[in-house]
Amino acid sequence: MSNGTSVGFVSATGTAERKRLWQARHDALYAALALRPGGKAWTTDVCVPISELAGCILRSKEELEASSLVHTIVGHVGDGNFHAIIVFDPDDPAEVAEAERLDGAIVQRALAVGGTCTGEHGIGYGKIGHLQDEHGAAVDVMQWVKHALDPDGILNPGKVLPPVSQGG
């Protein structure tokens, strides 16, 4: 949980400054986990049109603040991309469900304003369920192409595209 305020805005132009900022961005996960020792992080990222970014972050923040779970929002928002890190107890089914619900709400909010369910981390086990929401019938075409190129299903099986029985 946060106190609702930003800690600031920093930009960099030099190589050393940029490296320092990127290191801080990578360390954000560990900082969030330190807020709740023993917790696990549910990370999510979305990307929205710049004109929708502030509103999407604010509405996501409001929803996260209404939850009892520890969370942070970080981002390199110049490209419309932001990340939420939701820290939960992996042994508590209610907390797991709440983390999943918050992730889904953030994704649906991004899709509603013309964004994408993932800004940079791609589709994987955590986002595969949102692929159909974002691309609809195009997932069938993606599955067809994947099968044509990977008929034995050995390349990232079940990670990038849902199995044909689920999505196509």
MOURKA-V328558 format. One record per backbone hydrogen bond with DSSP energy under -0.5 kcal/mol. CO is the residue of the C=O (numbers start at 0). NH is the residue of the N-H. E is the energy in kcal/mol with one decimal. If there is no record, write none. Layout:
# MOURKA-V328558
[[CO,NH,E] [CO,NH,E]]
This chain:
# MOURKA-V328558
[[13,17,-2.6] [14,18,-2.4] [15,19,-2.1] [16,20,-2.2] [17,21,-2.7] [18,22,-2.2] [19,23,-1.9] [20,24,-2.2] [21,25,-2.2] [22,26,-2.1] [23,27,-0.7] [24,27,-0.7] [25,28,-0.6] [26,30,-2.2] [27,31,-2.5] [28,32,-2.4] [29,33,-1.7] [30,34,-0.6] [31,34,-1.2] [32,35,-1.3] [35,38,-2.5] [39,87,-2.5] [40,42,-0.7] [41,85,-2.5] [43,83,-2.5] [45,81,-1.9] [46,115,-2.9] [48,51,-2.4] [48,52,-0.8] [49,52,-1.0] [49,53,-0.5] [51,55,-2.3] [52,56,-2.7] [53,57,-2.7] [54,58,-2.6] [55,59,-2.2] [56,60,-2.9] [57,61,-2.4] [58,62,-1.9] [59,63,-2.6] [60,64,-2.9] [61,65,-1.5] [62,66,-0.6] [63,66,-1.1] [69,86,-3.1] [71,84,-2.4] [73,82,-3.8] [74,76,-0.6] [75,78,-1.2] [75,80,-0.6] [76,79,-2.0] [79,47,-2.3] [80,75,-0.6] [81,45,-1.9] [82,73,-2.3] [83,43,-2.2] [83,85,-0.5] [84,71,-1.8] [84,86,-0.5] [85,41,-3.1] [85,87,-0.5] [86,69,-0.8] [87,39,-3.0] [87,89,-0.7] [88,91,-1.8] [90,92,-0.7] [91,94,-0.6] [91,95,-2.4] [92,96,-2.4] [93,97,-2.0] [94,98,-2.6] [95,99,-2.3] [96,100,-2.5] [97,101,-2.6] [98,102,-2.3] [99,103,-2.5] [100,104,-2.4] [101,105,-2.3] [102,106,-2.4] [103,107,-2.9] [104,108,-2.2] [105,109,-2.1] [106,110,-2.6] [107,111,-2.2] [108,112,-0.9] [109,112,-0.7] [109,114,-2.9] [110,113,-1.7] [115,46,-1.7] [123,126,-0.7] [123,127,-1.8] [126,129,-1.9] [126,130,-0.8] [127,130,-0.8] [127,131,-0.5] [129,133,-1.9] [130,134,-2.8] [131,135,-2.4] [134,137,-2.1] [135,138,-2.0] [136,139,-1.1] [136,140,-0.9] [137,141,-2.4] [138,142,-2.6] [139,143,-2.0] [140,144,-2.6] [141,145,-2.7] [142,146,-2.7] [143,147,-2.2] [144,148,-2.1] [145,149,-2.7] [149,152,-2.0] [153,155,-0.8] [155,158,-2.0] [155,159,-0.9] [162,165,-2.1] [162,166,-2.1] [163,167,-2.2]]
